[in-house]
Amino acid sequence: MNKPLSAGLLEGAADRYRTHQVLNQAQPASHFNAFSGDVVLRAAIEREAPWAADRCAALGALAGDEQVQELARLANRYTPELKTHDRFGNRIDWVEFHPSWHELMSLAWQHEVPNLNWRTSEAGGHCARAVLSYLWNQVEQGTACPTGMAYASHAGFEAEPALAIWAEKSKGTIYEFSRREVGHKPSVVVGYAMTEKQGGSDLRETQTTARYAQSSDYHGATAHWYELTGHKWFCSVPQSDGFFTLAKVDGGVTCFFLPRTLPDGSFNRFFVQRLKDKAGNKSNASSEVEYAGTLAIRVGEEGRGIREILSHAHLTRLDFAVGSAGLMRQALTLALRHTTTREAFGASIAERPMMANVLADMAVEVEAATLMSLRVARATDRMRTDEHERLLARVATPAAKYFNCSRAPAIANEALQCHGGNGFIEENPMARVYREAPLNSVWEGTANMMCMDVRRAMIRDPRTIDAVFDEVRPLSKQDGRFDALVRATERLVKEALNDEFLARPMTECVARVLQAAELMRYSTPEVVSTFLGTRCPGVTGVWGTMFGTMGTTLVKPTADRIVERANVAA
């Protein structure tokens, strides 16, 4: 007996919808702890700041929390909007954000990401805070900009008695998005507005001018107020409570601090001209601003503004080196989760020999970047009391900023390759990480600026050169490949001092030798041997230009163990 036509249609429909069954899709990177699962971070905190382990674990849990990951997605999907006027026509120069941004900012402040080192009396505060920043950069990078600037700003506040209230408020842990005057706020968000159209990184070309207005009491101290006139080409986080900025007084570049809200509760003359439409960092507002009779407090002496602001630069550069390492770690975590939970050709993607080569190569690079950035944080903790640490920090900080920030895009690109097309859609966090990756290399000084700074420091104070080689000398004669790297670095340093053309390869060698030394001190023999066998002079032919091109110095079982060590989300 023939089946009714309707029955055949229903069976056909059922067959059709069987093709809609979702199979062999990678699992999201969630339900993990980015600190507790990371053997490199755990060991670093155990060495340098064991008192901070619980704080780090609490923050690490956020990186693997699905709800927090959704906050990050929403903050980048619904971007900031400039509001120049209120509905009554009053000029307000304010920025509106999606609620997710404020939730993320609240979490960052609650977990002491901007200020742990300024709040604690325990040893290793900068290193502990660096780990928090590393973890936060795996949560959401746009909010990592204001946390990093708040971290650096405290050093500027400490140097100026009139800003003592800002130094205190910068240690607060309750985020408040409002325009209340500083005296009424539990904490503050701080920005920097330095760069102008004509000068870029050359701050000596500042065209903004300042004219002395008055000296008056400001929260119990005498503040010297000036009127500023000018235009800033890049001002990040324009909704901040205040800004460090530069202006010329009688031709001398001078540092100022500009409160958004004045002591009488009125709004300062701070005109936001437009928000920048950036390639990445979408959740964070960056802007062009204009000063016209804008009031600001002088910080330091007239004409010494660049020297004053450079006292903060060490901390911002450290934070960028740490932040880029954290972004690299997030890219690696996403790649590992995708390749270990999706199959191809009868096995997980991660088990395929070529992919094992790629993942192990990336894991070695990320661990080296992480340890180098934490070494700079350790030097920062000790630089006021230890001359070696001060001299080492002077060159290691820009070297680490240059190298980590420049390597982050390469890691992000390879991590995206691990995902294939799935990584190139906005629903996947990999797309956001990929767009974010180049940013740190251009903020607070491009790659060339960092290499110039390393070279300039060595020329001005040759003891910085001694500090680099004193740092690595105790490891000599343990591995011939490391010794060859040290010799190559010594040669390039000498040659670069005479020829700026060689500043980049010299700085790269300095970064690599510091990475190698930290790996030899704290990593496994397998990671150390892989690093030395692929990234040192004289090993050409066993490591190519791309990740995953490690040659005969590595076999797949070793690569598998390196990958297992790196897998925080397993």
C-alpha positions as CSV (number, residue, x, y, z in Angstrom):
1,M,0.0,0.0,0.0
2,N,1.4,3.4,-0.9
3,K,2.1,5.9,1.8
4,P,0.0,9.1,1.8
5,L,1.7,11.9,0.1
6,S,1.7,14.0,3.3
7,A,3.7,11.3,5.1
8,G,6.3,11.4,2.5
9,L,6.6,15.1,2.7
10,L,7.0,14.9,6.5
11,E,9.7,12.3,6.2
12,G,11.5,14.5,3.6
13,A,11.2,17.5,6.0
14,A,12.7,15.4,8.8
15,D,15.6,14.3,6.6
16,R,16.2,17.9,5.6
17,Y,16.4,19.1,9.1
18,R,18.8,16.4,10.1
19,T,21.4,18.5,8.2
20,H,20.8,21.3,10.7
21,Q,22.2,19.2,13.6
22,V,25.3,20.9,14.9
23,L,28.3,18.6,15.0
24,N,32.1,19.0,15.6
25,Q,32.0,22.6,16.7
26,A,34.7,23.8,19.0
27,Q,33.8,24.5,22.6
28,P,34.0,28.1,23.9
29,A,36.9,29.0,26.2
30,S,34.9,29.3,29.4
31,H,34.7,27.8,32.9
32,F,38.4,28.1,33.6
33,N,40.6,30.2,35.8
34,A,43.3,32.2,33.8
35,F,45.5,32.4,37.0
36,S,45.0,29.0,38.7
37,G,45.4,27.1,35.4
38,D,48.5,29.1,34.4
39,V,51.7,27.4,35.8
40,V,53.9,30.4,34.8
41,L,51.8,33.0,36.6
42,R,51.2,30.9,39.7
43,A,55.0,30.3,40.0
44,A,55.7,34.0,39.5
45,I,53.4,35.0,42.3
46,E,54.7,32.3,44.6
47,R,58.2,33.7,44.1
48,E,57.5,37.4,44.2
49,A,54.2,38.1,46.0
50,P,52.5,35.1,47.6
51,W,50.3,37.4,49.6
52,A,48.5,38.3,46.3
53,A,47.6,34.7,45.1
54,D,44.0,34.9,46.3
55,R,43.5,38.2,44.6
56,C,44.9,36.9,41.3
57,A,42.8,33.8,41.5
58,A,39.7,35.8,42.0
59,L,40.4,37.9,39.0
60,G,41.6,34.9,36.9
61,A,38.1,33.4,37.3
62,L,36.6,36.4,35.4
63,A,38.5,35.6,32.3
64,G,36.8,32.2,32.0
65,D,33.4,33.5,33.2
66,E,30.7,33.4,30.4
67,Q,28.8,36.4,31.8
68,V,32.0,38.5,31.9
69,Q,32.9,37.4,28.4
70,E,29.5,38.6,27.3
71,L,30.1,42.0,28.9
72,A,33.3,42.2,26.9
73,R,31.4,41.4,23.7
74,L,28.7,43.9,24.4
75,A,31.1,46.7,25.3
76,N,32.8,46.3,21.9
77,R,29.5,45.8,20.0
78,Y,27.8,49.0,21.4
79,T,30.6,51.6,21.2
80,P,30.9,55.0,23.0
81,E,28.9,57.9,21.8
82,L,29.9,61.6,22.1
83,K,27.4,63.9,23.6
84,T,28.5,67.5,23.0
85,H,25.3,69.1,24.4
86,D,22.5,68.1,26.7
87,R,18.8,68.3,25.6
88,F,18.6,71.9,26.8
89,G,21.5,73.0,24.6
90,N,24.1,73.2,27.3
91,R,27.6,72.2,26.3
92,I,28.5,69.0,28.3
93,D,31.3,67.3,26.3
94,W,30.5,63.9,27.7
95,V,30.6,60.3,26.5
96,E,27.9,57.7,26.8
97,F,28.7,54.0,27.1
98,H,26.8,50.8,27.1
99,P,26.1,49.5,30.7
100,S,28.6,46.6,30.0
101,W,31.5,49.1,29.9
102,H,30.6,50.4,33.4
103,E,30.2,46.9,34.7
104,L,33.7,46.0,33.5
105,M,35.2,49.1,34.9
106,S,33.6,48.4,38.3
107,L,35.0,44.9,38.2
108,A,38.5,46.2,37.3
109,W,38.5,48.7,40.2
110,Q,37.0,46.2,42.6
111,H,39.8,43.8,41.9
112,E,42.5,46.5,42.3
113,V,43.7,46.3,38.7
114,P,44.7,50.0,38.6
115,N,46.3,50.4,42.0
116,L,47.1,47.3,43.9
117,N,50.8,48.3,44.2
118,W,49.9,51.7,45.6
119,R,47.5,50.2,48.1
120,T,49.7,47.5,49.6
121,S,52.8,47.7,51.9
122,E,53.8,44.1,51.0
123,A,56.9,43.4,48.9
124,G,56.4,42.8,45.2
125,G,53.5,45.2,44.7
126,H,54.3,46.1,41.1
127,C,54.8,42.5,40.2
128,A,51.5,41.5,41.8
129,R,49.7,44.4,40.0
130,A,51.4,43.3,36.7
131,V,49.8,39.9,37.1
132,L,46.4,41.5,37.6
133,S,46.9,43.6,34.5
134,Y,48.0,40.5,32.6
135,L,44.8,38.8,33.6
136,W,42.6,41.8,33.0
137,N,43.9,42.0,29.4
138,Q,42.4,38.6,29.0
139,V,39.1,39.9,30.1
140,E,38.7,43.1,28.0
141,Q,41.4,45.3,26.5
142,G,39.5,48.5,26.1
143,T,39.0,49.0,29.8
144,A,42.7,48.0,30.3
145,C,43.6,51.5,28.9
146,P,42.1,53.4,31.8
147,T,43.4,50.9,34.3
148,G,46.9,51.4,33.0
149,M,46.7,55.1,32.9
150,A,45.3,55.2,36.5
151,Y,48.3,53.0,37.5
152,A,50.9,55.4,36.0
153,S,49.1,58.6,37.2
154,H,49.7,57.9,40.9
155,A,53.5,58.5,40.4
156,G,52.7,62.0,39.0
157,F,50.3,62.8,41.8
158,E,52.8,61.9,44.4
159,A,55.3,64.4,43.0
160,E,53.0,67.4,43.3
161,P,51.7,68.4,46.8
162,A,48.7,70.2,45.3
163,L,47.5,66.8,43.9
164,A,47.6,64.9,47.1
165,I,43.9,64.4,47.1
166,W,44.2,62.8,43.6
167,A,46.9,60.5,44.8
168,E,44.6,59.3,47.5
169,K,41.5,58.9,45.3
170,S,43.6,57.1,42.7
171,K,43.8,54.2,45.3
172,G,40.1,53.9,45.5
173,T,38.3,50.6,44.6
174,I,34.8,51.8,43.9
175,Y,34.3,53.0,40.3
176,E,31.9,55.9,39.8
177,F,30.9,57.3,36.5
178,S,29.9,60.8,37.3
179,R,31.1,64.4,37.0
180,R,31.3,65.1,40.7
181,E,34.3,67.0,42.0
182,V,37.2,64.9,43.1
183,G,36.6,65.6,46.8
184,H,33.2,63.9,46.6
185,K,34.3,60.8,44.6
186,P,35.4,57.4,46.0
187,S,38.0,56.9,43.2
188,V,39.1,58.6,40.0
189,V,39.7,57.7,36.4
190,V,42.7,59.5,34.9
191,G,43.6,60.2,31.3
192,Y,46.6,61.6,29.3
193,A,46.4,64.1,26.5
194,M,49.9,64.7,25.1
195,T,50.0,64.2,21.4
196,E,49.4,67.0,18.9
197,K,48.9,67.0,15.1
198,Q,52.3,68.4,14.1
199,G,54.5,66.6,16.6
200,G,53.4,63.1,17.2
201,S,55.9,61.4,19.5
202,D,58.1,64.5,19.5
203,L,56.6,66.3,22.5
204,R,59.1,69.1,22.1
205,E,56.8,70.3,19.2
206,T,53.9,71.0,21.6
207,Q,52.0,74.1,20.4
208,T,49.5,74.3,23.2
209,T,50.3,77.4,25.3
210,A,49.7,78.2,29.0
211,R,49.4,81.5,30.8
212,Y,49.6,81.9,34.6
213,A,46.2,82.7,36.2
214,Q,46.5,82.4,39.9
215,S,47.7,80.5,43.0
216,S,45.0,79.4,45.4
217,D,44.2,76.7,48.0
218,Y,43.2,73.4,46.5
219,H,42.1,70.8,49.0
220,G,44.5,72.0,51.6
221,A,47.5,72.8,49.4
222,T,48.6,75.6,47.2
223,A,47.9,75.0,43.5
224,H,49.3,77.1,40.7
225,W,46.6,77.5,38.0
226,Y,47.2,78.3,34.4
227,E,44.9,78.9,31.4
228,L,45.6,76.5,28.5
229,T,44.9,77.2,24.8
230,G,45.5,74.5,22.2
231,H,44.4,71.2,20.6
232,K,45.3,67.6,21.4
233,W,45.2,65.1,18.6
234,F,44.9,62.0,20.8
235,C,43.2,62.1,24.2
236,S,42.2,58.7,25.4
237,V,39.3,58.2,27.8
238,P,38.0,61.8,27.5
239,Q,35.3,61.1,30.2
240,S,38.1,60.8,32.8
241,D,38.0,62.9,36.0
242,G,41.3,64.6,35.0
243,F,44.2,64.5,32.6
244,F,47.9,65.0,32.6
245,T,48.8,67.2,29.6
246,L,51.6,69.4,28.2
247,A,51.7,73.1,27.3
248,K,54.4,75.7,26.7
249,V,55.0,78.5,29.1
250,D,57.2,81.1,27.5
251,G,58.4,78.5,25.1
252,G,59.2,75.8,27.7
253,V,57.2,72.6,27.6
254,T,55.5,72.3,31.0
255,C,53.4,69.5,32.6
256,F,49.9,70.2,33.9
257,F,47.0,68.4,35.5
258,L,43.6,69.3,34.2
259,P,40.5,68.5,36.4
260,R,37.3,68.0,34.4
261,T,35.3,69.5,37.3
262,L,36.6,72.6,39.1
263,P,36.5,73.1,42.9
264,D,33.3,75.1,42.7
265,G,31.5,72.3,40.9
266,S,31.5,73.9,37.5
267,F,32.8,72.0,34.4
268,N,36.2,73.0,33.1
269,R,36.4,74.3,29.5
270,F,37.3,71.0,27.9
271,F,35.9,70.6,24.4
272,V,35.7,67.1,22.9
273,Q,35.8,67.7,19.1
274,R,35.2,64.1,18.0
275,L,35.8,60.5,18.9
276,K,38.3,58.5,16.9
277,D,37.0,55.7,14.8
278,K,39.7,53.2,15.6
279,A,40.5,49.9,14.0
280,G,40.3,48.1,17.3
281,N,39.9,49.0,21.0
282,K,36.3,49.8,20.1
283,S,34.9,49.8,23.6
284,N,37.3,52.6,24.7
285,A,36.7,56.2,23.7
286,S,39.7,58.1,22.2
287,S,39.2,61.6,21.1
288,E,40.5,65.0,19.8
289,V,40.0,67.8,22.4
290,E,40.5,71.5,22.5
291,Y,41.5,73.8,25.3
292,A,40.3,77.4,25.3
293,G,40.8,79.2,28.6
294,T,41.0,75.7,30.2
295,L,42.3,75.7,33.8
296,A,45.0,73.3,34.8
297,I,47.4,72.9,37.8
298,R,51.1,73.1,37.0
299,V,53.0,69.9,37.9
300,G,56.7,70.4,38.6
301,E,58.7,73.4,37.3
302,E,58.0,75.5,34.2
303,G,59.9,74.2,31.2
304,R,60.6,70.7,32.6
305,G,57.4,69.0,31.5
306,I,58.9,66.3,29.3
307,R,61.2,65.2,32.1
308,E,58.2,65.2,34.5
309,I,55.9,63.1,32.2
310,L,58.7,60.7,31.5
311,S,58.7,59.8,35.2
312,H,55.2,58.2,34.4
313,A,56.3,56.7,31.1
314,H,58.2,53.9,32.8
315,L,55.0,52.6,34.3
316,T,52.9,53.0,31.2
317,R,55.5,51.2,29.1
318,L,55.6,48.4,31.7
319,D,51.9,48.1,31.6
320,F,51.9,47.9,27.8
321,A,54.5,45.2,27.8
322,V,52.5,43.3,30.4
323,G,49.2,44.0,28.6
324,S,50.5,42.7,25.2
325,A,51.8,39.5,26.9
326,G,48.3,39.1,28.4
327,L,46.7,39.6,25.0
328,M,49.1,37.0,23.6
329,R,48.1,34.6,26.4
330,Q,44.4,35.1,25.6
331,A,45.0,34.5,21.9
332,L,46.9,31.3,22.8
333,T,44.1,30.2,25.1
334,L,41.5,30.7,22.4
335,A,43.6,28.8,19.9
336,L,44.2,25.9,22.3
337,R,40.5,25.5,23.2
338,H,39.5,25.6,19.5
339,T,42.0,23.1,18.3
340,T,41.6,20.7,21.2
341,T,37.8,20.5,21.0
342,R,37.4,20.4,17.2
343,E,38.3,17.4,15.1
344,A,39.8,17.1,11.6
345,F,40.9,14.0,9.7
346,G,40.0,11.7,12.5
347,A,41.6,13.4,15.5
348,S,41.5,16.7,17.3
349,I,43.1,19.5,15.4
350,A,45.7,20.0,18.1
351,E,46.9,16.4,17.7
352,R,47.8,16.9,14.1
353,P,51.7,17.1,13.9
354,M,51.8,20.4,12.1
355,M,49.3,22.0,14.5
356,A,51.3,20.7,17.5
357,N,54.4,22.5,16.0
358,V,52.3,25.7,15.7
359,L,50.8,25.5,19.2
360,A,54.1,24.7,20.9
361,D,55.9,27.5,19.1
362,M,53.2,30.0,20.2
363,A,53.3,28.6,23.8
364,V,57.1,29.2,24.0
365,E,56.8,32.7,22.6
366,V,54.0,33.6,25.1
367,E,55.9,32.2,28.1
368,A,59.0,34.1,27.1
369,A,57.0,37.4,26.7
370,T,55.3,36.8,30.0
371,L,58.5,36.2,32.0
372,M,60.2,39.2,30.4
373,S,57.4,41.6,31.3
374,L,57.3,40.2,34.9
375,R,61.1,40.7,35.1
376,V,60.6,44.4,34.4
377,A,57.9,44.5,37.0
378,R,60.3,42.9,39.5
379,A,62.9,45.6,38.6
380,T,60.3,48.3,39.2
381,D,59.6,47.0,42.6
382,R,63.3,47.2,43.5
383,M,64.6,50.2,41.5
384,R,64.5,52.7,44.3
385,T,66.8,50.7,46.5
386,D,68.9,48.6,44.1
387,E,71.1,50.3,41.5
388,H,71.3,47.3,39.3
389,E,67.5,47.0,39.1
390,R,67.2,50.8,38.3
391,L,69.8,50.6,35.5
392,L,68.3,47.4,34.1
393,A,64.8,48.8,34.2
394,R,66.0,51.8,32.2
395,V,66.7,49.7,29.1
396,A,64.6,46.6,29.8
397,T,61.3,48.5,30.0
398,P,61.4,50.1,26.5
399,A,62.9,46.9,25.1
400,A,60.1,44.8,26.6
401,K,57.5,47.3,25.4
402,Y,58.9,47.2,21.9
403,F,59.3,43.5,21.6
404,N,56.1,42.2,23.3
405,C,53.9,44.8,21.6
406,S,55.4,44.0,18.2
407,R,55.1,40.2,18.7
408,A,51.4,40.4,19.8
409,P,50.0,40.8,16.2
410,A,52.0,37.8,15.0
411,I,50.6,35.6,17.8
412,A,47.1,36.9,17.2
413,N,47.4,36.2,13.5
414,E,48.5,32.6,14.1
415,A,45.8,32.1,16.7
416,L,43.2,33.3,14.1
417,Q,44.8,30.8,11.6
418,C,44.1,28.0,14.2
419,H,40.4,29.0,14.1
420,G,40.1,29.3,10.3
421,G,37.1,31.3,9.2
422,N,35.4,30.8,12.6
423,G,37.9,33.2,14.1
424,F,37.2,36.0,11.6
425,I,33.6,36.6,12.6
426,E,32.7,39.1,15.3
427,E,30.8,36.6,17.4
428,N,34.1,34.9,18.1
429,P,36.3,36.8,20.6
430,M,39.3,36.0,18.4
431,A,38.2,38.7,16.0
432,R,38.3,41.3,18.7
433,V,41.7,40.1,19.9
434,Y,43.1,40.2,16.3
435,R,42.0,43.8,15.9
436,E,43.3,44.8,19.3
437,A,46.7,43.2,18.9
438,P,48.6,46.1,17.1
439,L,47.4,48.9,19.3
440,N,49.9,48.8,22.2
441,S,52.8,49.0,19.7
442,V,51.7,52.5,18.7
443,W,50.5,53.9,22.0
444,E,53.0,55.5,24.3
445,G,55.8,55.3,21.7
446,T,56.1,53.3,18.5
447,A,58.6,50.5,18.0
448,N,61.2,52.9,16.6
449,M,60.7,55.3,19.6
450,M,61.3,52.4,22.1
451,C,64.5,51.3,20.2
452,M,65.7,54.9,20.1
453,D,65.1,55.1,23.9
454,V,67.1,52.0,24.6
455,R,70.0,53.3,22.5
456,R,69.8,56.7,24.0
457,A,69.9,55.3,27.6
458,M,73.0,53.2,26.7
459,I,74.8,56.2,25.3
460,R,73.9,58.5,28.2
461,D,74.8,56.0,30.9
462,P,76.9,53.0,29.8
463,R,76.2,51.4,33.2
464,T,72.9,50.4,31.7
465,I,74.8,48.1,29.3
466,D,76.7,46.6,32.2
467,A,73.4,46.0,33.9
468,V,72.0,43.9,31.0
469,F,75.1,41.7,30.9
470,D,75.4,41.5,34.7
471,E,71.8,40.2,34.6
472,V,72.6,37.3,32.3
473,R,76.3,36.6,33.2
474,P,75.4,34.1,36.0
475,L,73.9,31.8,33.4
476,S,76.9,31.6,31.2
477,K,78.5,28.2,30.2
478,Q,75.2,26.4,30.9
479,D,74.3,26.2,27.2
480,G,76.4,27.1,24.2
481,R,73.4,28.5,22.4
482,F,72.7,30.9,25.2
483,D,76.3,32.0,25.2
484,A,76.1,32.6,21.5
485,L,73.1,34.8,22.0
486,V,74.9,36.8,24.7
487,R,77.9,37.3,22.3
488,A,75.6,38.4,19.5
489,T,73.9,40.9,21.8
490,E,77.3,42.3,23.0
491,R,78.4,42.8,19.4
492,L,75.1,44.5,18.3
493,V,75.1,46.8,21.3
494,K,78.6,48.1,20.4
495,E,77.7,48.5,16.8
496,A,74.3,50.2,17.5
497,L,75.9,52.8,19.8
498,N,77.8,54.0,16.7
499,D,75.0,53.5,14.2
500,E,71.3,54.2,14.8
501,F,70.5,52.0,11.8
502,L,71.2,48.9,14.0
503,A,69.0,50.1,17.0
504,R,66.2,47.7,16.2
505,P,68.2,44.4,15.8
506,M,70.1,45.4,18.9
507,T,67.0,46.0,21.0
508,E,65.5,42.7,19.7
509,C,68.7,40.9,20.9
510,V,68.4,42.6,24.3
511,A,64.8,41.4,24.6
512,R,65.7,37.9,23.5
513,V,68.6,37.5,25.9
514,L,66.5,38.7,28.8
515,Q,63.7,36.2,27.8
516,A,66.2,33.4,27.5
517,A,67.7,34.2,30.9
518,E,64.2,34.2,32.6
519,L,63.3,30.9,30.9
520,M,66.5,29.3,32.0
521,R,65.8,30.4,35.6
522,Y,62.1,29.5,35.8
523,S,60.9,27.3,32.9
524,T,61.2,23.6,32.1
525,P,64.2,22.1,30.2
526,E,61.9,21.4,27.3
527,V,60.8,25.0,26.9
528,V,64.3,26.3,27.4
529,S,65.8,24.0,24.9
530,T,63.1,24.8,22.3
531,F,63.6,28.5,22.8
532,L,67.4,28.3,22.5
533,G,67.2,25.9,19.6
534,T,65.0,28.2,17.5
535,R,65.6,31.8,18.5
536,C,69.4,32.1,18.9
537,P,72.2,32.9,16.5
538,G,73.6,30.0,14.5
539,V,70.4,28.0,14.4
540,T,69.2,29.3,11.0
541,G,67.4,26.5,9.2
542,V,65.6,25.1,12.2
543,W,63.1,28.0,12.6
544,G,61.5,29.8,9.8
545,T,59.7,33.1,9.6
546,M,56.2,31.8,10.7
547,F,55.1,30.0,13.8
548,G,55.0,26.3,13.4
549,T,58.3,26.2,11.5
550,M,60.4,24.7,14.3
551,G,62.6,22.1,12.7
552,T,64.7,19.1,13.8
553,T,65.5,20.5,17.3
554,L,61.9,19.5,18.3
555,V,59.9,16.3,18.1
556,K,56.1,16.0,18.4
557,P,56.1,14.4,21.9
558,T,58.1,17.3,23.2
559,A,55.7,19.7,21.5
560,D,52.7,18.0,23.0
561,R,54.2,18.4,26.5
562,I,54.8,22.1,25.9
563,V,51.2,22.5,24.7
564,E,49.9,20.6,27.7
565,R,51.9,22.9,30.0
566,A,50.4,26.0,28.3
567,N,46.7,24.8,28.3
568,V,45.1,26.8,31.1
569,A,41.5,26.1,29.9
570,A,41.8,22.3,29.7
